[in-house]
Amino acid sequence: MIKHTMFAAAVAAACLLGATAARADLLDDIMAAKKIRIATDLAIPPSGMMDGSMKPTGSDVDTAELLAKDLGLEIEWVQTTGATRIPNLQTNKADVVISTLSVTPERAKVVDFTAPYAALESVVGGLKSIEVKDWDGLKGKKIAVSRGTTQDTALTNRAKDGGGFEVARYDDDATMVTAAVTGQADFIATSATIVNQIGVKNPARPFDPKVLITTFNLAMGVKKGEPALVAKLNEWIAANIANGKLNAIYKKYHGADLPANMRGAS
């Protein structure tokens, strides 16, 4: 009787574990629902923005739409900011983040990354009329940054080490860009692409990149513990790097090819 009870308990435990594993497979859930929830910041042109008809557009948007089309899925857009990208995964508000998410060791502790699908040159940019050639030239300056981004982390660490500049944090890229466009900020830390957009929005205040912070690979983010979904996304990324579609999207919006090593070019 005791052996029978123990066997029954073991079977029940195995069934419970099996059911838990089944529920934990997010890829199966996505394919069954025929819908994927993708978090994208729609206020950081040219990666994410709204067009004249108030429809999402941009390089990350086109990437997400191509992914959904190839997988036969409908997209549910989850609006996000730099600071809420990872929390949207952790709180199950989004299945995947496709939103200029750079790969860092710190982030890899809390989310899983796919292979890179694009790249981002992270810089400190400023008014063209102000000559700055290196970090020393930024001493005494105030640099605007979007809260919770890799630029925020990099500048905070450098400021602590005697960088000699002040960091002004904004809640998202849109408000940081507005500060630059309207004259509230003469320096910003962000992608080179966004820096070059300032002069487009206000020709009287053209910005250019001043100091390179680093070049990051951009990957899709998935919550921890979803290896099947990561593998599926990696398979898709590899195919669309090879066929040139991801490079075409990047070049359309950013005016340059993906890095040669990412494209497999010699």
Helices and strands as residue ranges (DSSP letters): H 2-24, H 26-33, E 35-40, E 49-50, E 56-57, H 59-71, E 74-79, G 82-84, H 85-90, E 96-97, H 105-108, E 111-127, G 135-138, E 142-146, H 150-160, E 166-170, H 173-182, E 187-191, H 192-201, E 207-223, H 227-242, H 245-254, H 260-263
